[in-house]
Amino acid sequence: MKKYLWNRWTFFLLLIGVTIGAYMWWQRFHDIPVEAKYKFQTITQGDLTQTVSANGTLNPLVLVTVGSQVSGKIIRLYADFNDRVKEGQVLAELDPALFEAQLAQSDANLKSAQASLELANANLKRMRELFAQAYISKQELDGSIQAQKAARAAVDLATAQRQKDATNLAYTVIKSPVSGVVIDRQIDVGQTVAASLQAPTLFKIAQDLRQMQIDSSFAEADIGRIKEGQSVNFSVDAFPDRIFQGTVKQVRLNATTTSNVVTYDVVVTVENPEEILAPGMTAYVNVVLAQRQNALLVPNAALRYKPTSLKPKPIGTDAKGTALTQHKDKKEKKTSTVYMLENGLPKPIEVKVGITDNRLSEIISDELHAGDQIIVEEVKDASAKKVATPPMGRPF
């Protein structure tokens, strides 16, 4: 019986010893260092640019639409897409037959009116002589004067009509009002244009493609920071590896509301000396708000990080009784807190926050320097990261 009890206690003691040894072995090779519980980023030093972004469309600085003031059929074209034209150069001609006939009719009417005026002048002269000799009455003389005035008015009317018809005939020759490049042609030979209600568009001419502008739409949240004269960087899909420069020319006050989103048109002037930027290209615009050189830069994730054990504590209440927190107080002071690992625990360091590009932020601090490691995130499953590999075989 004693031997049985001794064997039983020996088994239990051996089992306890094996369990303790196994735990110590597991603890030795699976204990997670404090550093493995956090993700770190290095503070860097460099240049930073703060911008606001939007999309826009490239347009000529001056775009002239050439139309027709008269209706008719196109019989000749002298300009095509991409042609360079001079001011006064003929672009197209309409069939002038009807306008020539109308002008001929006006010429005939004018000659008839002039003949009637000559006869009225002769009659008035004779009537004045007869009236001087008392052969006719004053009423008959007044009738001759009135007839002469009516004949003169008829001449003026015929002259005006003739001038109108001559002008319409001249309008059948479409000329360029400016020097530039034809970027659009909307007519062909044989096509009839109708100008009864409004002048139809025949050509669109960009006056100078070396000077262009971008019409871009910015959200109302950003418009207060955009001012005339600010620098602009933009890119286009045609040249994805190239950055172009521009300048804010105008912030237009006419707001546009689409699906309850308010935007404002910002006009950006662009130099295009190579004429490689074409009208209609989509421009991805970045308006430069501020720039810093050799600034301390931290990821924005570091500014958002808070240890899980740390919660904002109320420091009072506002007028509505809402609790105020340290977080709100820091926001008003434009300060924030980053954390470094010290003695196994996150150490808070208050910093002043400068500009940001939505990825990195400028900080000002006497305690931090380039190369320091700061915490950006806590690892949720740190046990999954093994920092040591146990040797193969039994522990004992």
VEXRO-464509 format. One record per residue (C-alpha): residue number from 1; residue in one letter; y negated, z negated, x. Coordinates in pm, whole numbers, plus 32768, in hexadecimal, padded with zeros to 4 digits. Each point is the difference from the previous one (the first is absolute). Layout:
# residues N
ATOM     k   r     c2     c3     c1
ATOM   NUM   a      Y      Z      X
...
//
This chain:
# residues 396
ATOM     k   r     c2     c3     c1
ATOM     1   m   8000   8000   8000
ATOM     2   k   7F10   7FA8   811A
ATOM     3   k   8058   8144   80AD
ATOM     4   y   7FB1   80C1   7EC2
ATOM     5   l   7EAF   7F55   7FD8
ATOM     6   w   7FB0   803A   816D
ATOM     7   n   804D   8173   7FE1
ATOM     8   r   7F2D   8014   7EC5
ATOM     9   w   7ECE   7F5F   809E
ATOM    10   t   802D   80D3   8135
ATOM    11   f   7FFB   813B   7F29
ATOM    12   f   7EC2   7F95   7F4D
ATOM    13   l   7F51   7FA5   8145
ATOM    14   l   8067   814A   8099
ATOM    15   l   7F83   80BB   7ECC
ATOM    16   i   7EB0   7F4E   8012
ATOM    17   g   7FE3   804C   8172
ATOM    18   v   804D   8170   7FCA
ATOM    19   t   7EFF   8010   7EE6
ATOM    20   i   7EF2   7F5E   80D3
ATOM    21   g   8050   80E1   8125
ATOM    22   a   7FF8   8138   7F28
ATOM    23   y   7EB1   7F9A   7F6C
ATOM    24   m   7F6E   7FBE   8159
ATOM    25   w   8081   8151   8079
ATOM    26   w   7F6A   80B2   7ED0
ATOM    27   q   7EB9   7F41   8026
ATOM    28   r   7FEE   8061   8171
ATOM    29   f   801B   8176   7FC5
ATOM    30   h   7F64   801D   7EA5
ATOM    31   d   7ED8   7F18   800B
ATOM    32   i   7ECE   80D6   7FAC
ATOM    33   p   7ED8   7FD4   80EF
ATOM    34   v   7EB2   7FB5   7F5D
ATOM    35   e   7F74   814C   807F
ATOM    36   a   8104   80C1   7F39
ATOM    37   k   7F74   7F79   7EBB
ATOM    38   y   7EBC   80C5   8026
ATOM    39   k   7F88   815F   8043
ATOM    40   f   7EEA   8023   80FF
ATOM    41   q   7EF9   8101   805B
ATOM    42   t   7F30   8017   813A
ATOM    43   i   7E86   7FEC   7FF1
ATOM    44   t   7F70   813F   8094
ATOM    45   q   7EAA   806A   8074
ATOM    46   g   7F6C   8152   7FAF
ATOM    47   d   7F18   80CF   7F29
ATOM    48   l   7FFB   7FE7   7E85
ATOM    49   t   7F5E   80D8   7EF5
ATOM    50   q   7FD2   7F95   7E97
ATOM    51   t   7FFC   811D   7F06
ATOM    52   v   801A   804F   7E8F
ATOM    53   s   80CA   812F   7F9B
ATOM    54   a   7FFF   8109   7EF3
ATOM    55   n   805D   816B   7FC8
ATOM    56   g   7F05   8118   7FDA
ATOM    57   t   7FD6   8179   7FFC
ATOM    58   l   7F50   80D6   8102
ATOM    59   n   7EF0   80E0   7F71
ATOM    60   p   7EF1   80DF   8093
ATOM    61   l   7EB3   7F52   8025
ATOM    62   v   7F60   811C   7F37
ATOM    63   l   80DF   80C6   7F13
ATOM    64   v   7F53   811B   7F46
ATOM    65   t   809B   8096   7EC8
ATOM    66   v   7FA7   816F   7FD1
ATOM    67   g   8007   807B   7E9A
ATOM    68   s   7F87   8121   7F2C
ATOM    69   q   7EDD   7FF9   7F0D
ATOM    70   v   8074   813F   7F50
ATOM    71   s   814A   8078   7F72
ATOM    72   g   80BB   812D   807A
ATOM    73   k   812D   808D   80B7
ATOM    74   i   802A   7FCC   8176
ATOM    75   i   8004   8155   80A9
ATOM    76   r   7FE2   7F9E   816E
ATOM    77   l   8047   7ED0   80DB
ATOM    78   y   7F62   7FD4   8155
ATOM    79   a   8078   7E9F   805B
ATOM    80   d   814D   7F4C   8008
ATOM    81   f   808E   7EAA   8056
ATOM    82   n   7F8B   7F6E   814E
ATOM    83   d   7EFB   8113   8035
ATOM    84   r   7EBF   7F96   80A6
ATOM    85   v   7ED5   807F   7F3E
ATOM    86   k   7E89   8004   8037
ATOM    87   e   7EEF   7FA3   7F0B
ATOM    88   g   7FB4   812E   7F23
ATOM    89   q   8145   80B3   8057
ATOM    90   v   80A0   80C1   7EDF
ATOM    91   l   8141   7F5C   7F8B
ATOM    92   a   805D   80D0   7ECF
ATOM    93   e   7F7C   8100   7F06
ATOM    94   l   8020   8012   7E88
ATOM    95   d   8007   8147   7F3D
ATOM    96   p   7E8A   8052   7FD4
ATOM    97   a   8023   8119   7EFE
ATOM    98   l   7F93   7F3A   7ECE
ATOM    99   f   7EE0   7F5B   80BA
ATOM   100   e   7F87   814D   8088
ATOM   101   a   7FFF   8091   7EA0
ATOM   102   q   7F41   7ED2   7F7E
ATOM   103   l   7F03   8024   8118
ATOM   104   a   7FD3   8173   7FAE
ATOM   105   q   7FC0   7FA6   7E95
ATOM   106   s   7F01   7EFD   8069
ATOM   107   d   7F52   8103   80DA
ATOM   108   a   7FE5   80EA   7ED6
ATOM   109   n   7F7A   7EEC   7F1F
ATOM   110   l   7EFE   7FA7   8105
ATOM   111   k   7F89   8167   801D
ATOM   112   s   7FE4   8017   7E86
ATOM   113   a   7F33   7EBF   7FF4
ATOM   114   q   7F20   807B   8117
ATOM   115   a   7FC2   8145   7F41
ATOM   116   s   7FA9   7F3C   7EC7
ATOM   117   l   7F0F   7F2D   80CB
ATOM   118   e   7F55   8137   8089
ATOM   119   l   7FD2   8085   7E9D
ATOM   120   a   7F7D   7EB0   7F8A
ATOM   121   n   7F06   7FF6   811E
ATOM   122   a   7F83   8161   7FAA
ATOM   123   n   7FDE   7FAB   7E8D
ATOM   124   l   7F42   7EC2   8050
ATOM   125   k   7F11   80C1   80DF
ATOM   126   r   7FB0   80FD   7EEA
ATOM   127   m   7FDB   7EEF   7EFB
ATOM   128   r   7F03   7F47   80DB
ATOM   129   e   7F32   8140   801F
ATOM   130   l   800B   803E   7E88
ATOM   131   f   7FA7   7E98   7FB6
ATOM   132   a   7ED5   801A   80EA
ATOM   133   q   7F86   8127   7F2F
ATOM   134   a   8045   7F41   7EBE
ATOM   135   y   8106   80FB   7F8C
ATOM   136   i   810E   7EF6   7FCB
ATOM   137   s   8002   7E9A   7F8A
ATOM   138   k   803D   7EC8   80CF
ATOM   139   q   814D   7FD3   7F53
ATOM   140   e   807D   8152   807B
ATOM   141   l   7F96   7FA8   8164
ATOM   142   d   80B8   7EB3   7FEB
ATOM   143   g   8139   80B9   7F90
ATOM   144   s   7FF3   80DD   8135
ATOM   145   i   7FD2   7ED1   80E2
ATOM   146   q   812C   7F59   7F62
ATOM   147   a   80D5   8139   802B
ATOM   148   q   7FA1   8017   816E
ATOM   149   k   8063   7E92   8039
ATOM   150   a   814D   8035   7F4E
ATOM   151   a   8048   812F   80D9
ATOM   152   r   7FB3   7F35   813B
ATOM   153   a   80E7   7EE8   7F89
ATOM   154   a   8113   8101   7FC2
ATOM   155   v   7FDA   8076   8167
ATOM   156   d   801C   7E9A   807F
ATOM   157   l   8138   7FCC   7F2C
ATOM   158   a   80A0   8141   807A
ATOM   159   t   7FA8   7FA2   8169
ATOM   160   a   80A6   7EAB   7FDB
ATOM   161   q   8136   8098   7F65
ATOM   162   r   8014   80FD   8119
ATOM   163   q   7FE1   7EE8   8103
ATOM   164   k   8114   7F3D   7F53
ATOM   165   d   80EA   812B   7FFD
ATOM   166   a   7FB2   804C   816D
ATOM   167   t   8052   7E95   805A
ATOM   168   n   814B   8010   7F44
ATOM   169   l   8054   813F   80B9
ATOM   170   a   7FB8   7F53   814A
ATOM   171   y   80E7   7EE4   7F96
ATOM   172   t   8127   80F2   8001
ATOM   173   v   7FF1   7FE7   817C
ATOM   174   i   8085   7EA6   805F
ATOM   175   k   7F62   7F7F   8142
ATOM   176   s   8042   7ECA   80CF
ATOM   177   p   7EED   7EFA   7FD7
ATOM   178   v   8058   7F58   814E
ATOM   179   s   80A8   8047   814A
ATOM   180   g   815B   7F6A   801B
ATOM   181   v   8174   8030   7FCF
ATOM   182   v   80A8   8079   7EC0
ATOM   183   i   8100   7EF5   7FA9
ATOM   184   d   8055   807D   7EA2
ATOM   185   r   7FFD   814D   7F4A
ATOM   186   q   8051   7FFE   7E8C
ATOM   187   i   7FD5   8170   7FA7
ATOM   188   d   80AD   814D   8043
ATOM   189   v   7F9C   816B   7FDB
ATOM   190   g   801E   806D   7E94
ATOM   191   q   7FD6   7EA1   7F78
ATOM   192   t   7EF8   7FCE   7EF2
ATOM   193   v   7F1F   7ED3   801D
ATOM   194   a   7F56   7F74   7ECA
ATOM   195   a   7EBB   7F43   8029
ATOM   196   s   7FB1   7FC7   7E93
ATOM   197   l   800A   7E82   7FFF
ATOM   198   q   8000   7FA1   8172
ATOM   199   a   8003   80AE   814D
ATOM   200   p   8168   8041   806F
ATOM   201   t   8060   7F95   8160
ATOM   202   l   803F   8129   80E5
ATOM   203   f   7FF7   7F67   815F
ATOM   204   k   7FE2   7EAD   80A7
ATOM   205   i   7F4D   7FFC   814E
ATOM   206   a   7FFC   7EE0   80F6
ATOM   207   q   7EB0   800D   80AC
ATOM   208   d   8078   7F65   8149
ATOM   209   l   8162   7F83   8040
ATOM   210   r   7F8E   7F57   813F
ATOM   211   q   7F61   7EF8   7F20
ATOM   212   m   80E7   7F6B   7EF8
ATOM   213   q   801C   7ECA   7F2C
ATOM   214   i   8113   7F24   7F71
ATOM   215   d   7FEA   7F8D   7E99
ATOM   216   s   80D0   7EC1   7FF4
ATOM   217   s   803C   7EF5   7EF8
ATOM   218   f   7FF6   7E91   8065
ATOM   219   a   805F   7ED9   7F27
ATOM   220   e   7EEC   7F1E   7F83
ATOM   221   a   808F   7EE1   80CF
ATOM   222   d   7FAD   80BF   8141
ATOM   223   i   7EBD   80AE   7F9F
ATOM   224   g   7F22   7ED4   8050
ATOM   225   r   8062   8013   8171
ATOM   226   i   7FBA   8175   8029
ATOM   227   k   7EA4   8060   8076
ATOM   228   e   7F56   8145   805D
ATOM   229   g   8021   8052   8170
ATOM   230   q   8150   7F55   8038
ATOM   231   s   80FE   80B4   80DA
ATOM   232   v   812E   80A0   7F5D
ATOM   233   n   8153   8060   808F
ATOM   234   f   80DA   80EE   7F3B
ATOM   235   s   8132   80DA   8020
ATOM   236   v   808B   812C   7F45
ATOM   237   d   8165   8075   7FCB
ATOM   238   a   7FBB   8145   80B8
ATOM   239   f   7FBD   7F41   8145
ATOM   240   p   80C4   7EB9   7FE0
ATOM   241   d   7FDB   7FA4   8171
ATOM   242   r   7E87   8024   8008
ATOM   243   i   7EF2   7F0E   7F8F
ATOM   244   f   7EB4   8091   7F8C
ATOM   245   q   7EB0   7F54   7FEE
ATOM   246   g   7EF8   7FF0   7EF0
ATOM   247   t   7EDE   7F31   7F7B
ATOM   248   v   7FBF   7F66   7EAC
ATOM   249   k   7EE5   80CD   7F68
ATOM   250   q   7FE7   7F76   7EA1
ATOM   251   v   809A   7EFE   7F18
ATOM   252   r   7FD2   808E   7EA5
ATOM   253   l   7FB9   7F08   7EEB
ATOM   254   n   80AD   80CA   7EF2
ATOM   255   a   8145   7F42   7FC3
ATOM   256   t   8142   80A0   7F85
ATOM   257   t   80F6   7F38   7F2F
ATOM   258   t   816B   8071   7FF1
ATOM   259   s   8108   7F22   7F5F
ATOM   260   n   7F10   7ED8   8019
ATOM   261   v   7FD6   803E   8177
ATOM   262   v   7E93   8029   806B
ATOM   263   t   7FB8   80DC   812D
ATOM   264   y   7EC7   8086   80A9
ATOM   265   d   7FCB   814A   80B3
ATOM   266   v   7FAF   7FD9   8172
ATOM   267   v   7F80   813B   80AD
ATOM   268   v   8059   8024   8171
ATOM   269   t   7F60   810C   80DB
ATOM   270   v   80E3   80AA   80FD
ATOM   271   e   7FBB   80DA   812E
ATOM   272   n   80F2   8128   800C
ATOM   273   p   7F93   80CE   8130
ATOM   274   e   8159   809A   802D
ATOM   275   e   8010   8055   7E8C
ATOM   276   i   8168   7F89   7FF1
ATOM   277   l   7FC4   7F1F   7ED3
ATOM   278   a   801C   80C9   7EC1
ATOM   279   p   7F6F   7FBB   7EA6
ATOM   280   g   80F4   7F4F   7F1A
ATOM   281   m   80BD   7F41   810E
ATOM   282   t   8060   7E9B   7FAB
ATOM   283   a   7F5A   7F09   80EB
ATOM   284   y   8085   7EA2   803D
ATOM   285   v   7EBE   7F43   803A
ATOM   286   n   7FCB   7EB7   80B8
ATOM   287   v   7E9F   7F74   7FFA
ATOM   288   v   7FC3   7F23   8130
ATOM   289   l   7F71   7EB1   7F90
ATOM   290   a   800F   7F40   8149
ATOM   291   q   8090   8018   815F
ATOM   292   r   8060   7EFE   8107
ATOM   293   q   805D   802D   816D
ATOM   294   n   80E3   7F1B   80CD
ATOM   295   a   803B   7F1F   7ED5
ATOM   296   l   8120   7F09   7FD5
ATOM   297   l   80E9   809E   7F01
ATOM   298   v   810A   7F5B   7F2B
ATOM   299   p   80DF   8095   7EF1
ATOM   300   n   7F89   7FB6   7EA1
ATOM   301   a   8155   7F67   7FBB
ATOM   302   a   7FA3   7EE4   80EE
ATOM   303   l   7ECB   7FB1   7F30
ATOM   304   r   80CF   7FFA   7EC2
ATOM   305   y   8114   7F23   808E
ATOM   306   k   8016   7E95   7F8E
ATOM   307   p   8120   7F14   8059
ATOM   308   t   80E2   7FC2   7ED7
ATOM   309   s   7FC1   7E8B   8018
ATOM   310   l   7E86   802F   7FF0
ATOM   311   k   7F55   801A   7EAF
ATOM   312   p   7E89   8012   7FB8
ATOM   313   k   7F79   7EAD   7F9B
ATOM   314   p   7EF0   7FDC   7EF9
ATOM   315   i   7EB7   7F87   808D
ATOM   316   g   7F46   7FE1   7EB8
ATOM   317   t   7FB6   80BD   7EC5
ATOM   318   d   7F07   810B   7FA1
ATOM   319   a   7F1A   800A   7ECE
ATOM   320   k   8128   805F   7F22
ATOM   321   g   80DF   7EF1   808C
ATOM   322   t   80D4   80F0   80CD
ATOM   323   a   8087   7F6D   8142
ATOM   324   l   7F63   8086   813E
ATOM   325   t   80DE   8030   8130
ATOM   326   q   7FD5   8017   8174
ATOM   327   h   8068   816D   7FE3
ATOM   328   k   7ED4   8052   7F25
ATOM   329   d   7F17   7F3F   80E6
ATOM   330   k   807B   80CA   812B
ATOM   331   k   7FD5   8145   7F47
ATOM   332   e   7E94   7FAB   7FBE
ATOM   333   k   7FCF   7FB2   8171
ATOM   334   k   80BA   813E   806A
ATOM   335   t   80F3   7F31   80C8
ATOM   336   s   8178   7FF3   7FFD
ATOM   337   t   8120   7F4E   80AA
ATOM   338   v   810C   8089   80E3
ATOM   339   y   812C   7F3D   8083
ATOM   340   m   809B   7FDC   8159
ATOM   341   l   8148   7F51   804B
ATOM   342   e   7FCA   7EBB   80BA
ATOM   343   n   810C   7EF3   8035
ATOM   344   g   80DC   80B0   7F04
ATOM   345   l   7EFC   7FF8   7EE9
ATOM   346   p   7EF7   80FA   7F88
ATOM   347   k   7EAE   7F98   8087
ATOM   348   p   7ED3   8071   7F2C
ATOM   349   i   7EDB   80A0   80B4
ATOM   350   e   7EC6   8052   7F3B
ATOM   351   v   7F62   814E   8058
ATOM   352   k   7ED4   80C6   7F8D
ATOM   353   v   8065   814E   7F68
ATOM   354   g   7F38   813C   8048
ATOM   355   i   803F   8165   7F8F
ATOM   356   t   8153   808F   7FA1
ATOM   357   d   80A6   8153   7FE2
ATOM   358   n   80FB   7F75   7F00
ATOM   359   r   8109   7FE3   8111
ATOM   360   l   7F54   7F3E   8114
ATOM   361   s   7EDC   7F0E   7FEC
ATOM   362   e   7F02   7F8C   80FD
ATOM   363   i   7FFF   7E89   8045
ATOM   364   i   7F12   7F22   80C2
ATOM   365   s   8097   7EC8   8099
ATOM   366   d   7FD9   7F2F   813C
ATOM   367   e   816C   7F8D   7FF1
ATOM   368   l   80AA   8153   7FEB
ATOM   369   h   8016   8112   8103
ATOM   370   a   809F   8154   8024
ATOM   371   g   8177   7FDA   8039
ATOM   372   d   802B   7EC3   7F30
ATOM   373   q   811F   7FFC   7F07
ATOM   374   i   7FAB   7FAA   7E98
ATOM   375   i   80E1   7FD6   7ED3
ATOM   376   v   7FFE   8113   7EF9
ATOM   377   e   812F   7FA5   7F30
ATOM   378   e   8119   7F05   7FD1
ATOM   379   v   8162   8086   801A
ATOM   380   k   80A7   7FBC   7EB3
ATOM   381   d   8168   8008   8085
ATOM   382   a   7FE1   7F83   8164
ATOM   383   s   816F   7FA0   800E
ATOM   384   a   805C   816F   7FF7
ATOM   385   k   7F5C   8031   8154
ATOM   386   k   80F3   7F8C   810B
ATOM   387   v   7F57   7FB5   8147
ATOM   388   a   8141   7FB1   80BF
ATOM   389   t   8163   8081   7FF3
ATOM   390   p   8118   7EFF   8023
ATOM   391   p   8111   8047   80FF
ATOM   392   m   8148   808B   7F87
ATOM   393   g   812B   7F17   7FD1
ATOM   394   r   8032   7E9B   7F93
ATOM   395   p   7EF5   7EF7   8044
ATOM   396   f   80FA   7F0E   8089
//
